[in-house]
Amino acid sequence: MRNLLHATDRDRLAAWFRGPIERSVALDGRRLTALAEGEAGGSFCAAAGNARAAEALAMPDIHDAAPGLAAAAIDFAMAMEDAPEPCGRLGCHGLLVVQEDPRDLLVLTPFDAFGGDLSIGMLHQRPRGPLDALVSATHGGNNVEFQLGWRPHREDVEEAVTACGLDREGETVVAWHESRVMGRAGWLRPRRVEVGRVRYAYTISGASPLLRLTVTFTAAVPLRRVRLTTALDGLSDSGFAEGVVQEGAGWRRLPPPSRAGTETWQAAGPASHVAVAPEGWPPDGATLHLRPVDPDRVLHVRATALRPGQVQWVLLRHGGVSLAAGETLVVREDRFLSRGLTAPEAAQAMAMTGADGLDLQPLPPQGATLNAIGTHLLFAAAEAYRDPVPAARRAALAAWFDAHLDRLMDGEAGLEDLAHAALGVDARLRAEAQPRHATALGDLAGRILALQGDDGVFRDRDGRLADPAVQAMALLALARALPQLDPARIAPAIAAALAAVRPGMVDLVAGPRRAQAEGLLVGGAARQSELRYGEGVALMVRATGAVMLAATVAPGALDAAAIGQAEELHHHAIALLRPLVRLQGGTLVVMPSPLGGDTEPTTQAAAMLGLMAPDAVILGLAAAPAA
C-alpha cells in the first residue's frame, strides 16, 4: 500500500484544521486551544475528536506545517481526562440570548438551542451539532388535575397562559409561563371560578447541559387531589420510540409501542428516572432523561403514541395533595438531552457537579489519546520532525501515557478504546522496546480477540455488534500488532474479520432520517449510523491497507486468500471514500455521509490517515522523513 495523497491534496485536507475550527477555551481556569466539532456545530470541543485528530496532526509533514496544533489537540484531550469529573465535551461559549421575545425566543448554550412561544406554553429544544436539524423535543403538553367540592377537573395549562417572559441572571435565563386555572363551582347554578395559578419555569444555563424545571401551583380556594404534570411532547418526529423507567434500584425497559394510544409506563410511584430514546438506543442517537427531585411524589408515568413504533408524548403526574387557599404545591425536575447515554449512565452524569461548560457525558480513559501520544513520541524519537520535541516534553507525555494506560487496563474499556490503545502501545514499543509495552500489547490484543465472535464480527462489552468503523479499528490494531506478536494467534482473527465485511446497500440512520447508500456490511447488518459512515469507510481503507503491509513485514503469516480479500476490500473502500472528499474554498473537506453534513475532526482525520498510509512508515516499510 502506498501514500495515495499528493502533497497538495494532503495540505488542503490538513488546512481545514487550521483556522475555522480552532477555539480558545477555558477548563478549570486554564486556557487551552482546541478543535471544535465542525464549523456549523462548532459550539463545543470534544475530547475524542481532538485525540483522533491529533494522530493525523502528528504525522511529520503535517506536524511541521503547524507544530503547535498537534500539541494543542493532545494537551486538550489530556486535560479533559484529567478533570476532576472527566467529561466528553467542553463548551466554546456561555449563554447567548439571541432573541428575547418570549413569543419567539432563541437561547443558545454550547450544547443546545432553545426556541418556541411561551405564550402558548411551548419551549422547544434541539441538540447542537450533527443532530441539530434532525432532533427536537417540546417541553409542554401539560395539565392540572384537582377536585373542587365533589367535582373532579382536568384543565389544560397551555390554553390558559396569561403571562410569560425571559428573566436573565448572569449565565442563566429562566423561561417561564403562568396560567390562570379555572374550575366549575356550585351545584344548582355552576359557574367558572379561578381556583389557582400555575407557573412553569425552565432554567437554562450556559455552564451546564441540564434544564431545570420548577412547577408551582398556588391555590386560590381550598382544593383536594391537586396533581401537576411534567411532560414532553412532539417526540415522534425526532425518532423517539422506547423508554426506560427506574423503579427503586432497578430499571424497566419499555419497548416501542405496538399501536397508537396511551400506555402506562409506571402505574404508581416512585419514579426516580424516566428516559426516551430511538429504538435500540443507538450510541450516537439523542436520548432524553427526566429526573424528578422528589420521586416519591410521582403518581404515574404515561406515554402516548400517534402511530405504532414511535412515542409522541410522555407525561409524569405528581402530587395528589390537598391545598388550602394560598398554599402551594411545587414540583422540581431536572432534564438532560444527551447523545447516546443509557438511563443508568445519564443518572450518574446528572448527579455530577462538573466544571463550568462541561457536558456531563462521562469520559472513560481514552485509547485515542494514548494513540495520539504514542504516535507523536514515535516520530519524535525517530527525529522525524523539523524542530525536535524537547526532552522534558517527551518525558511528561510518556509518564502521562503510562499512568493512563494503567487506568485503561484496570477498567472495562470498550472495543474502540482497546484498539486505539493497542496502536499507541505498538508505537511506544517500536520507539523504546520496553518489556512493559510488549506485555501490554499482548494483553490488549487478547482483550480484542475475546470480543470477536465466531462469525468474525467484533462485539463490544454490551454485546452490540461492531459497525464498519469499530470493525475497522479492531482490524487495524491487529494488523499493526501482527509483526510484534505470535502470528498463529493473530492471523486467524484478521482473516475472519475481513471475511465478515462485504460491500452492499446499507440503511443509514440519523435521528428520524433514513436513507440507503452503497456501503460496507459487517456480518450482514445493514442498519448503520449515518454520522459514522465516512469515518467507517476511511478506517476500512487504512485497516485493509495495514493488513497488506503487515503481510509484507511478516511473510507467510497471512494466507493468500486473506491478503486478496484485504486488497479487494481496500479498493472498494477507496471508491466509497472518494466522493465524500469535496473542495470547499481552498481546502478539501470530508463529508460524514453521502447525504453531506457538517465536516468534523474525526472523519477528516480518518480520511487523511486512510489515504496517507502512515502505517507504512510505522511498520518500517518506509523511512520516516529525516529532521
C-alpha positions in Angstrom: 0.0 0.0 0.0 1.3 3.4 -0.9 0.5 7.0 0.0 -2.5 7.9 -2.2 -2.3 11.7 -1.4 -0.4 14.2 -3.5 1.3 16.7 -1.2 -1.0 19.4 -2.4 -4.1 17.5 -1.5 -2.6 16.4 1.8 -2.0 20.1 2.7 -5.5 21.0 1.6 -7.0 18.4 3.9 -4.8 19.4 6.8 -5.6 23.1 6.2 -9.2 22.5 7.4 -7.8 22.0 11.0 -6.1 25.4 10.9 -8.5 28.4 11.3 -12.2 27.7 11.1 -12.4 25.2 13.9 -9.6 26.4 16.2 -11.0 27.6 19.5 -9.7 29.1 22.7 -11.5 27.5 25.6 -11.2 27.5 29.4 -11.2 24.4 31.6 -11.0 24.9 35.4 -9.4 28.3 34.8 -6.8 27.1 32.3 -6.8 28.5 28.8 -6.4 25.9 26.1 -6.5 25.7 22.3 -8.8 23.0 20.9 -10.5 21.9 17.8 -14.3 22.4 17.6 -16.7 19.7 16.4 -17.0 21.3 12.9 -17.8 24.7 11.7 -21.7 24.6 11.9 -21.6 22.6 15.1 -18.6 24.4 16.4 -20.0 25.5 19.8 -18.2 22.8 21.7 -14.9 20.8 21.6 -14.9 17.0 22.1 -12.0 15.2 23.8 -12.4 12.2 21.4 -12.4 14.4 18.3 -9.3 16.2 19.4 -7.5 13.0 20.3 -8.3 11.4 16.9 -7.3 14.5 15.0 -4.1 14.7 17.0 -2.9 11.4 15.5 -3.2 12.8 12.0 -1.7 16.1 13.1 1.3 14.2 14.5 2.3 13.0 11.0 5.7 14.6 10.2 4.7 16.6 7.1 1.5 17.9 8.7 3.2 18.5 12.1 6.0 20.6 10.6 3.4 22.9 8.9 1.8 23.7 12.3 3.7 22.1 15.2 1.7 23.8 17.8 -1.7 22.4 16.7 -0.8 18.7 17.3 0.5 19.6 20.8 -2.7 21.7 21.5 -5.0 18.9 20.5 -3.1 16.4 22.6 -3.0 18.8 25.6 -6.7 19.4 25.4 -7.5 15.7 25.3 -5.3 15.1 28.3 -6.8 18.0 30.2 -10.3 16.6 29.6 -9.3 13.2 31.0 -7.5 14.9 34.0 -10.6 17.0 35.0 -12.0 16.1 38.5 -15.0 14.6 36.8 -13.9 13.8 33.2 -16.5 14.7 30.6 -16.6 14.3 26.8 -17.2 17.8 25.6 -16.4 21.4 26.6 -18.4 24.4 25.5 -16.8 27.2 23.5 -19.0 29.9 24.8 -21.5 30.7 27.6 -25.2 31.6 27.4 -26.3 33.5 24.3 -29.8 35.1 24.2 -30.3 35.7 20.5 -34.0 36.6 20.6 -35.6 37.9 23.8 -39.2 37.9 22.7 -40.9 35.2 24.8 -43.3 34.6 21.9 -40.4 33.9 19.5 -37.3 33.2 21.7 -33.9 31.8 20.8 -31.4 30.9 23.5 -28.2 29.1 22.8 -26.0 27.2 25.1 -22.9 25.3 23.8 -24.9 22.1 23.6 -28.5 23.0 22.9 -30.7 25.6 21.2 -34.0 26.6 22.8 -36.8 28.3 21.0 -40.6 28.4 21.0 -43.5 30.5 22.1 -44.1 30.8 25.8 -47.4 32.5 25.3 -48.8 29.1 24.4 -46.6 27.2 26.9 -44.2 25.7 24.3 -40.4 25.5 24.7 -38.5 23.6 22.0 -35.1 22.1 22.5 -32.6 21.0 19.8 -29.1 19.5 20.3 -26.4 21.5 18.7 -24.0 19.6 16.4 -24.8 16.9 13.8 -28.3 16.2 15.0 -29.3 19.9 15.1 -31.7 19.8 12.1 -33.0 16.3 12.9 -33.9 16.1 16.5 -36.2 18.3 18.6 -38.3 17.9 21.8 -41.0 20.1 23.1 -41.3 20.8 26.8 -45.0 21.2 27.1 -48.3 19.3 26.8 -49.2 19.8 30.5 -52.4 19.9 32.5 -53.6 20.3 36.1 -56.0 18.0 37.9 -57.9 18.8 41.1 -61.2 18.3 42.9 -63.3 21.3 43.7 -66.0 20.3 46.0 -67.3 17.0 44.7 -66.4 17.7 41.0 -63.1 16.5 39.5 -61.3 18.6 36.9 -58.6 18.4 34.4 -57.6 21.8 32.9 -55.1 22.4 30.1 -52.1 24.6 31.0 -51.1 25.9 27.6 -54.6 27.1 26.6 -54.8 29.3 29.8 -51.5 31.2 29.7 -51.9 34.7 30.9 -48.2 35.8 31.2 -44.8 34.7 30.1 -41.2 36.0 29.9 -37.5 35.5 29.9 -35.5 36.5 33.1 -31.7 36.8 32.7 -29.4 36.3 35.6 -25.7 36.0 34.7 -25.1 32.7 33.0 -28.7 31.5 33.4 -32.0 32.5 31.9 -35.4 31.5 33.2 -38.1 30.9 30.5 -41.5 30.9 32.2 -45.2 31.0 31.6 -48.1 31.3 34.0 -51.6 30.1 33.6 -54.9 31.0 35.3 -56.6 27.8 36.3 -60.4 27.8 36.3 -62.9 25.4 37.7 -66.7 24.9 38.0 -68.2 25.6 41.4 -71.8 25.4 42.6 -74.4 22.7 42.5 -77.6 24.3 41.1 -76.0 27.0 39.1 -72.4 26.0 38.3 -70.1 28.9 37.4 -66.5 29.3 36.4 -64.2 30.4 39.2 -60.5 30.9 39.4 -59.0 28.1 41.6 -55.4 29.0 41.3 -52.3 29.9 39.3 -49.7 27.6 37.9 -46.2 28.7 36.8 -43.8 26.6 34.7 -40.2 27.9 34.9 -37.4 26.4 32.9 -33.9 27.4 34.0 -31.4 27.3 31.1 -27.7 27.6 32.0 -24.7 28.3 29.8 -22.5 26.4 32.2 -24.5 23.1 32.4 -26.5 21.0 29.9 -29.2 20.3 32.5 -32.5 22.1 32.1 -34.1 22.6 35.5 -37.9 22.7 35.6 -39.9 24.2 38.5 -43.7 24.0 38.5 -45.5 26.0 41.2 -49.3 25.8 41.7 -50.8 28.3 44.2 -54.4 27.6 45.2 -56.9 30.4 45.3 -59.6 28.3 47.0 -59.5 25.0 49.0 -58.8 22.1 46.7 -58.4 18.3 47.0 -56.3 15.9 45.0 -54.2 18.6 43.3 -51.9 16.9 40.7 -49.4 18.6 38.3 -47.7 17.2 35.2 -44.2 17.5 33.7 -44.5 16.5 30.1 -42.6 16.1 26.8 -44.4 16.5 23.5 -43.6 16.3 19.8 -41.2 13.3 20.2 -42.3 11.1 17.3 -41.0 13.4 14.6 -37.5 13.0 16.0 -37.5 9.3 16.1 -38.1 8.7 19.8 -39.5 5.2 20.2 -38.8 3.5 23.5 -38.3 4.2 27.2 -36.9 3.3 30.5 -38.2 3.9 34.0 -36.2 3.5 37.2 -38.1 1.7 39.9 -36.2 1.6 43.1 -32.7 0.3 42.3 -33.9 -1.5 39.1 -34.6 -0.4 35.6 -37.5 -1.4 33.4 -37.2 -1.1 29.6 -40.4 -0.1 27.7 -40.3 -1.3 24.0 -41.7 0.8 21.1 -45.5 1.0 21.2 -47.2 -1.7 19.1 -50.2 0.5 18.3 -51.5 4.1 18.6 -52.8 5.1 22.0 -51.7 5.7 25.6 -49.7 3.2 27.7 -49.0 3.3 31.4 -45.2 3.0 31.8 -45.5 3.1 35.6 -48.8 2.8 37.4 -47.6 4.1 40.7 -44.6 5.9 42.1 -41.9 6.5 43.0 -40.1 7.1 39.7 -36.6 8.3 40.0 -35.7 8.5 36.3 -37.6 8.4 33.0 -35.9 8.3 29.7 -36.8 8.1 26.0 -34.6 7.2 23.0 -34.7 5.9 19.4 -35.3 2.2 19.0 -32.2 0.2 20.1 -30.6 3.1 22.0 -28.0 3.9 19.3 -24.8 5.2 20.8 -24.8 8.4 18.8 -28.6 9.0 19.0 -30.4 11.6 21.1 -31.7 10.4 24.5 -33.9 12.5 26.8 -33.8 12.0 30.6 -36.1 13.3 33.3 -35.2 13.1 37.0 -37.8 14.3 39.5 -36.2 15.9 42.5 -38.9 14.2 44.7 -39.5 10.8 43.1 -42.0 9.8 45.9 -44.5 12.4 44.6 -44.7 10.8 41.1 -48.1 9.1 40.8 -47.7 7.6 37.4 -45.9 7.8 34.1 -47.7 7.5 30.8 -46.7 7.6 27.1 -48.9 8.3 24.1 -48.2 7.1 20.5 -49.9 8.6 17.5 -48.7 5.6 15.4 -47.0 2.3 16.1 -43.3 2.3 16.8 -43.0 5.9 17.9 -43.6 7.8 21.2 -45.2 11.3 20.8 -45.9 12.4 24.4 -44.5 11.4 27.8 -46.2 12.6 31.0 -45.3 12.3 34.6 -48.1 13.2 37.1 -47.1 14.5 40.6 -48.8 15.4 43.8 -52.3 14.2 44.8 -52.4 16.6 47.8 -55.0 18.9 49.4 -54.3 22.6 49.5 -55.9 25.4 51.4 -56.3 28.8 49.8 -52.9 30.4 49.5 -51.0 27.1 49.8 -48.6 25.9 47.1 -47.5 22.6 45.5 -44.0 22.8 44.0 -42.6 20.1 41.7 -39.0 20.2 40.5 -37.4 18.1 37.8 -34.0 18.0 36.0 -33.9 17.3 32.3 -31.0 16.2 30.1 -30.8 15.9 26.3 -27.8 13.7 25.9 -26.1 11.9 23.0 -26.2 8.1 23.3 -26.3 7.8 27.1 -28.2 4.9 28.6 -30.5 5.7 31.5 -28.1 4.4 34.2 -25.2 6.4 32.6 -27.3 9.5 32.5 -28.5 9.1 36.1 -24.8 9.0 37.1 -24.0 12.0 34.9 -26.8 14.1 36.2 -25.5 13.7 39.7 -22.1 15.1 38.8 -21.2 18.6 39.6 -18.8 19.1 36.7 -16.8 22.2 35.8 -18.5 25.0 34.1 -19.0 24.3 30.4 -18.7 20.6 30.5 -21.4 18.5 29.0 -21.6 15.8 31.8 -21.2 12.9 29.4 -18.8 10.7 31.3 -15.4 10.3 29.7 -13.7 6.9 30.4 -9.9 6.6 29.8 -9.5 7.2 26.1 -7.5 4.9 23.9 -7.4 7.5 21.2 -5.4 9.9 23.5 -2.9 7.1 24.1 -2.7 6.5 20.4 -2.1 10.2 19.6 0.7 10.4 22.3 2.3 7.2 21.3 2.4 8.2 17.6 3.8 11.6 18.4 6.5 10.1 20.7 7.4 7.5 18.0 8.1 10.2 15.4 9.8 12.4 18.0 12.2 9.5 18.9 12.9 9.0 15.2 13.8 12.7 14.8 11.2 12.9 12.1 10.2 16.5 13.0 11.9 19.6 11.7 12.0 21.0 15.2 12.9 18.4 17.9 10.4 17.8 20.7 12.1 18.9 23.9 13.2 16.0 26.2 11.1 17.4 29.1 8.0 17.4 26.9 8.7 13.9 25.7 9.2 12.6 29.3 6.0 14.3 30.5 4.0 12.7 27.7 5.5 9.3 28.3 4.7 9.5 32.0 1.1 10.5 31.3 0.8 7.7 28.8 2.0 5.0 31.2 -0.3 6.2 34.0 -3.4 6.4 31.9 -2.6 3.1 30.2 -2.7 1.6 33.6 -6.1 3.3 34.2 -7.5 1.9 31.0 -6.2 -1.6 31.6 -7.6 -1.6 35.2 -11.1 -0.6 33.9 -13.6 -2.1 31.5 -12.6 -0.4 28.3 -14.7 -0.7 25.2 -13.6 -2.2 22.0 -12.7 1.1 20.3 -10.6 2.2 23.2 -8.8 -1.1 23.4 -8.0 -0.8 19.6 -6.7 2.8 19.9 -4.7 1.9 23.0 -3.1 -1.0 21.1 -2.0 1.3 18.4 -0.5 3.7 20.9 1.3 0.9 22.8 2.6 -0.5 19.5 4.1 2.9 18.7 5.7 3.1 22.1 7.1 -0.4 21.7 8.6 0.4 18.3 10.2 3.6 19.7 11.5 2.3 23.0 11.3 -1.6 23.0 10.3 -1.6 26.7 9.1 -5.0 28.0 6.2 -3.5 29.8 4.8 -2.2 26.5 5.3 -5.6 24.9 3.3 -7.2 27.7 0.6 -4.5 27.4 0.3 -5.1 23.6 -0.2 -8.8 24.1 -2.8 -8.1 26.8 -4.7 -5.6 24.7 -4.6 -7.9 21.7 -6.0 -10.7 23.9 -8.9 -8.5 25.0 -9.7 -7.5 21.4 -9.7 -11.2 20.3 -12.0 -12.1 23.2 -14.6 -9.7 21.7 -14.7 -11.3 18.3 -17.4 -13.8 17.5 -17.2 -17.0 15.5 -18.6 -15.1 12.6 -15.6 -12.7 12.6 -17.6 -9.8 13.8 -16.4 -7.9 16.8 -18.8 -7.1 19.6 -18.5 -4.5 22.3 -18.8 -5.3 26.0 -22.6 -4.7 25.9 -23.0 -7.2 23.1 -23.6 -4.5 20.4 -22.3 -5.6 17.0 -19.4 -3.6 15.6 -20.3 -1.1 12.8 -17.7 -0.6 9.9 -15.8 2.0 11.9 -15.4 -0.2 15.0 -14.7 -3.4 12.9 -12.0 -1.5 11.0 -10.4 -0.1 14.2 -10.1 -3.6 15.7 -8.7 -4.9 12.4 -6.2 -2.1 12.2 -5.0 -2.8 15.8 -4.5 -6.5 15.0 -2.7 -5.7 11.7 -0.3 -3.4 13.4 0.3 -6.0 16.2 0.8 -8.9 13.9 4.6 -8.5 13.4 5.1 -8.0 17.1 3.1 -10.9 18.4 2.6 -14.6 17.6 1.1 -14.7 14.1 -0.7 -18.0 14.9 -2.7 -16.1 17.5 -3.5 -13.0 15.4 -3.7 -14.1 11.8 -6.9 -16.2 12.0 -8.7 -13.3 13.7 -7.6 -10.9 10.9 -8.8 -13.4 8.2 -12.2 -13.8 10.0 -12.6 -10.1 10.5 -12.0 -9.5 6.7 -14.4 -12.2 5.8 -17.1 -10.6 7.9 -17.1 -7.4 5.8 -18.6 -7.1 2.3 -19.9 -4.4 0.0 -23.7 -3.8 -0.1 -26.6 -1.5 0.3 -26.8 -0.1 3.9 -29.6 1.7 5.7 -28.2 4.9 7.2 -29.9 6.3 10.3 -29.6 9.8 11.8 -32.3 10.7 14.2 -35.6 10.1 12.4 -33.9 10.2 8.9 -33.5 7.0 7.0 -31.6 6.7 3.7 -30.0 4.0 1.6 -26.5 4.1 0.2 -23.7 1.9 -1.1 -21.6 0.9 1.8 -20.0 -1.9 3.9 -21.9 -4.6 5.6 -20.4 -6.1 8.8 -21.9 -9.5 9.4 -24.7 -8.7 7.0 -26.1 -5.9 9.2 -27.5 -3.2 7.0 -28.6 -0.6 9.7 -25.8 1.8 10.4 -25.3 5.3 11.8 -25.2 7.9 9.1 -23.0 10.0 11.3 -20.2 7.4 11.2 -20.4 6.4 7.6 -17.5 8.4 6.3 -15.3 7.5 9.3 -16.1 3.8 8.8 -15.1 3.7 5.1 -12.0 5.8 5.8 -10.9 3.5 8.6 -11.5 0.5 6.4 -9.2 2.0 3.8 -6.5 2.3 6.4 -7.1 -1.1 8.1 -7.1 -3.2 4.9 -4.0 -1.3 3.7 -2.3 -2.1 7.1 -3.2 -5.8 6.6 -1.4 -5.8 3.3 1.6 -4.0 4.8 1.7 -6.4 7.8 1.7 -9.4 5.4 4.8 -8.0 3.8 6.6 -7.4 7.1 5.6 -10.9 8.4 5.8 -13.1 5.3 3.7 -16.2 5.5 1.7 -15.1 8.5 -1.5 -14.4 6.4 -2.6 -16.8 3.6 -3.2 -15.6 0.1 -7.0 -15.6 0.4 -6.9 -13.2 3.3 -4.5 -10.9 1.6 -6.6 -10.9 -1.6 -9.7 -10.2 0.4 -7.9 -7.2 2.1 -6.9 -5.9 -1.3 -10.3 -6.1 -2.8 -12.0 -4.5 0.2 -9.3 -1.8 0.2 -10.1 -0.8 -3.3 -13.9 -0.8 -2.7 -13.5 1.3 0.5 -11.4 3.9 -1.5 -14.2 4.0 -4.1 -16.7 4.8 -1.3 -14.5 7.4 0.3 -13.6 9.3 -2.9 -17.0 11.0 -3.4 -17.0 12.2 0.2 -14.0 14.4 -0.3 -15.0 17.7 -1.7 -13.3 21.0 -2.5 -14.5 23.9 -0.3 -12.8 27.2 -0.9 -9.1 26.4 -0.7 -9.4 23.3 1.4 -10.6 19.7 0.9 -13.3 18.6 3.4 -14.7 15.1 4.0 -18.4 14.7 4.4 -19.6 12.4 7.2 -22.0 10.6 4.8 -23.2 10.6 1.2 -26.0 12.9 2.4 -23.5 15.6 3.3 -23.4 17.1 6.7 -21.0 19.2 8.8 -17.4 18.1 8.5 -15.9 17.2 11.9 -12.4 16.3 13.1 -12.8 12.5 13.5 -13.9 11.9 9.9 -11.5 14.4 8.4 -8.6 12.8 10.3 -9.7 9.2 9.5 -9.8 10.1 5.8 -6.3 11.7 5.8 -4.8 8.8 7.6 -6.6 6.3 5.3 -5.1 7.9 2.2 -1.7 8.8 3.6 -0.7 5.2 4.5 1.0 6.2 7.8 1.3 2.5 8.8 3.9 2.0 6.0 6.2 4.4 7.9 5.3 3.0 11.3 5.7 -0.7 10.3 9.1 0.2 8.9 8.4 -0.2 5.2 9.4 3.4 4.5 11.8 5.6 6.4 10.3 8.4 8.4 11.4 11.8 7.0 14.7 13.0 8.4 14.8 16.1 10.5 
